[in-house]
Amino acid sequence: MSRSIELVAVQAFMRLHDYRDGDAFRAKIAALCERVTAARERDAAGDFRHPAVVVFPEHVGTFLVAAGYADLLRPDDDVDALLRRVVLRHPLRLLGAMVRHRTRSPSAAVLLVESAKMHAVYRAAFAAAARRLRATVVAGSIILPENAAGLDAETFRPHGNRLFNLSYTFDPDGRCVNVTRKVHLVPTLEDTLPLTRGDADALRPIDTACGRVGVMICYDGFAEPHTDREPLFRPLGTRLAAAGVEIVAQPSANPWPWNERWVFCDAGEDELRREQWLREGLFNQLQRMPGVRYAVNPQLVGDVLGNRFDGRSYVFGRDARGVPTIVAAAARDDLDPASEEIVLARVPAAAAPAAASA
């Protein structure tokens, strides 16, 4: 009998009130986990029948910078407006952080000062999610510095002043087993922030009960750059394929209208973002990643602090000839609470179970 696994893309609809404090964020992630739990198959004893990889969207943890500042928030705020009010509330604290971390950016100073809080809430929410789901959980992403206390430490101390778009992966016991740093920063958006590129050579596979998993955060999963002004862009999929990765997790947050003309179309072109996503993205890159059996690509949906996200989540696989195909997809792709969805694919295992995790 062939062994099956469950691959889950969590298309999460996030509101600002989900970030008002740590309890609100943990409750939101727990509610999403209950939806995943309800979708999974159980045996006669009530246990989960199949091992699983559950992937949450990019930036799901980033807006935790707002946690604890509910009294400062206004309905039409963007991130910059909130950060300005935080600076005004704690001017000496932020000035000290700028001096201590040797940064001229007030925004970077706020993120560095708030990083311990953000890490504590994010880590607790997703470690609990992994334990509840008895699954490997790729916890979307969050903007943080590296943790000087160590990979799986509950405590947090910023290691230097560099901020990264980071994705943590937790095993079924709730241990953090990997941190992935986003390598390619999205032009006109992330490349204008105080973010540091990750090192492509640091991408590594994670052994799980479902097979060997690799993480590429959103733009890192693309086969080609968005513009012709990115000399450092290199497709990264072949690196993971060469390392024996069988399942790719691609947490994503699409900041451009999904069903409108792609903003980087050349003159005379009229391609929609949703079309460009498949033509240039991970679905296309899988053709050059022959050892990869599956890919899980969840999208963040919502409008938080002036950041609008929509899109369709996918699980990709291969047909009998090895050609990439869409195994499962979200029913909706619009900016609406009803677009929140658990996209689950129950598929043959990518490989024999790894001894390193459950």
N, C-alpha and C positions, 0 to 999 in steps of 0.2 A: 504494500500500500504506500503510495507516495505521501510524503509529509507536506503539510500545508503551513503557511505563515500568513499573518495578517499585516498589511501595510496600510497605515492610516495617515491621511492628510487632514489636519484640523483647520478648516476655513473659519477663522475666528472673527466675529464682529465686535470690535472694541470701541467703547465710549470713554469719554473723559472721566466719568464717575467710576470706571473700573480701576482708575489710578489714584483716587482721592486719598487712599491710605493702603497700608499693607494688607489689612483685612479684606478690603474690597477686591484687591488683585487676587489674593489667594482664593477668595470665594468664586471669582470668575473662572480661574483655571480649574478649580474643583468641579464647577458646574460643567465645563467642557469635558472633563474627564468622565463625568457620569454619563454624558452622551456617548462617549467612546465606549464605555463599559456596556451600555445598552446595545450597542451595535455589534459587539464581539460575540463569538460563538462559545458556548459553555458545554461542559460534559455533564454526565448524569449527577456528579457530585456538586455541580455548580461552579467548578473551577474553569478558568479560561482554557479552551481546548487547544489553542495554537499560540506559539510565541508570536510577538508582535514588535514592530517598529512604529512608533507614533511620532509624527513630526508637526511641530507648531510653527507659526509664521515668523518671518523676520520682523524685528523691531517690536515684538510683542512685549518685551521688557523695557524698552528704551524710555517710554513715557512715565516710568516710575520715578523719574526726576521730579514729577509733580506731587508725589506722595507726601502727605503731611502739610501741604500748602493749599488746602481747599479754600481757606479764607482769602487767598490771594487771587484765585481764579475768577475770570470774567468770561461770559459766554462766547465772546468773539476773539478770545486770546489766541495768539500763536505762541510757539515755543519762546521766541525772543522776548515777547511781552512778559511771559511768566518769569523768565530768567532775570529780566531787569528788575522786577519786583523782589525777587529773592535777593539780588545784590543790594537793593535799597534796605531790605530788612536786616541783612547781616553784612554791612559794608566792611567792618574791620576783619571779620572772619574770612571774607572773600579776598580782601587785600592780602591778608596773611597767606592764604592759599596760593595766590598769584606769585608772591615772593618765594614761598617754600617750594613750589613746583616749577618755578622759573618759566612762567607763561604770561604772555601779555593779553591773553584772551579771557575776558570775564566769563564767557560761556564755558570755556574749558575748566575754569576755576570752579564754577558751580557744579559741573559734572564730577570733578575730582572730589570736591567736598561731600557731595551727595552719594558718592560711589559705594561707600560701606552700607548705607541704607538700601540703595538699589540692589546691591548684591545679596543682602540678607533676605529681602522679600522674594526676589527672583529665584534664588537657590532653594529656599524653603518651599516655594510653590511647586517647583518642578521636581524636586526630590520626592515630595509627597505624591506628585502625579505618577512618577515612575513606580513607586511602591504600590499605589492604588491599582495601577493598570498591570502590574507585574510585566512590564515591557521596557524595552529600550526607548527612551524618550529624548528626542532632539528638541531642545527647548527654544526653538525659534532663534531670536538674537536680542542683544542688549548692547548699548554703548557703555563700555567700562574700560578702565585701565587693567592691565594684568594684575593678578593677585600675588603679592609678595609672600603671602602666607601659604601658598601652595594650591595645587589643582583642586583638591577635594576639601579644602579647609572651610569651616563654617565662618571663621573670622575673616576679615578682609583688611588688607593694607595695600594702598596703591603702590605699584612697582613703577616708579618714575612718573613722568607727566604725560605719557603718550596714551591717547584714547583709541580704542579699536571697536569695530563692530564685531562682537563676539557671539559665538553660539556654543552653549554648553550641552554636552550629552551625558545623560544619566542612565545607569544600568538598573535592572529591576529591583535592586536593593536600595536604590536612591543615592548611590555613590556617583559623583562626577568622575567620568572616565576619560573625558576629552574636552578640550576647548579649541574651537576653530576660529581663526581670525580672518575676516574678509580681506581678500587680496585686492580686488578691483573695486575702486570707489566710483559710484555712478556719476557721470559727468553732469555738471551744473547743479548737483545736489550734494552728494557726499564729498566731492572733491573741494567744495567750498567750506566745509566744516573743519573743526580742529581734530580730524581723524588721521590715523596713521595706517598705511597699507600693511596687511599681513604679509608674511613670507610664504611664497608658493611652495618652497621646499619643506615647510613645516606641515603641510597637509599630510595626514596619515590615516590609514584605515582603522576601524574599531571592530574587534571581533565580538559578535553577538550570536544569540541562539538562532537568529534568522539568516545568518551569513555575515560576510564582511561588509561593513557599512562605511561609506565616506560622506563627508559633509562639504557642500559648496554653497555658500550663502548667496542667494539670488544672482547677482550679476556675474559671480564667479562660475555659474553654470552655463554661461552663454558661449556659443561657438565663435562669435565675432563681436567686435566692439560696436557700440552705438554710434560712434563718430569716427572721423578720420584724424582726430587730434589726440589719440591715445597711444603714443609710441610704446608704452610699457605693457599694453594689453597682450596677453597670450592665453589661448584656450587651455584650461586646466584639467579637463576631463581625462586626457590621456595619462596624466600623472597618477590619478586614482586608479584608472584601469590597469596600469602597469603594476600597481601595488596590490592587485588582486581584489579590488573592491567589486562586490556583486550587487549592492544596493546603494544608490545615491540618495541622500536627503538634501533637498534644495529649499530651505525656508525662504520665502519671498514676501515682499511688500511692494506692490506696484504703485508708484506715485502719479502715473499719468492715466487719463481716462481710457479704460479698457476697450471701449467700443467706439472710440474716436480715432481720427487720423494720428498715426505715430509721429511724435513731435520731431524726430530726427529723420523723417523721410527726405530724400533728395528731391530737388525740383522736378515736378512732373510725376512723381510717385503719389499714390493714394492708398497706402496700406494702413489697415487698422492695427492698433496696438495688439489686439488679441491674435491677429495673424502673424505679426512680427515676432510675438512671443514663441510661437511654435517654429517658425522658419529659422530664426537666429538663435534660439535658446537651447535648453538642455535636450529637448526632443530631437533637435537636429544633431546636436553634439553626440548623442548616443550612437550614431552611425560610426563614429570613430572610437567607440568604447566597447569593443566586442565582448569583453568579459562581464560587463554590467548587465544583469538580468532585469533589474527594476529601478525605477526612480520615483521618489515621493516629493511632490511639489505643492505645498500649501500656500495660500495667499492670506494676507491680512486684509480685512475689510473694515472700513469705518472712517470717521473724520475726527482726528484728535489733535488739538492745538494747532489748527491750520494745516495739518497734514492729511490729505485725502487719499485713501487707498481703495481700489477695487480690483477685481480679477477673478479668474476661475482656477480652482485647485485641481490638480491631476495626480493620478498614479499612472506612470508609463511602464510598459513592458515590451516584450517581443513576440511576434507571431511565430508560427511553425518554421518559417524560413529565416528567423533571426532579425527580421525587419522591425524597427521600433514602431510601437502602436500604443494607442491610448486604452488602458485597461479600465480606468474609472475616472469620472470627472464630476465636479460639482454641478448641480442643476442650475444654479444661478451665478451671476457674475456682477451684480449691480450693488450700488451703495444703499443697502437696505438691511435692517436687522434680520429679515427673513432669509437673507443670503448666507447666514451662518450655517455651516453644514459639516458633518463628519463624512469624509470620503474614504470608504474602506474597501480594500481589495483583498480577497482571500485567494491566494495563489500558491502554486507549488513552490517548495522551498528553493532558495537560490543555491544552497549547498548543504552539506552535512552540518549539524549544529556544532558551534565552536565550544570547546571545553572551558573557555575563559569566562563565560557568563551564561546566565539563564534566560 
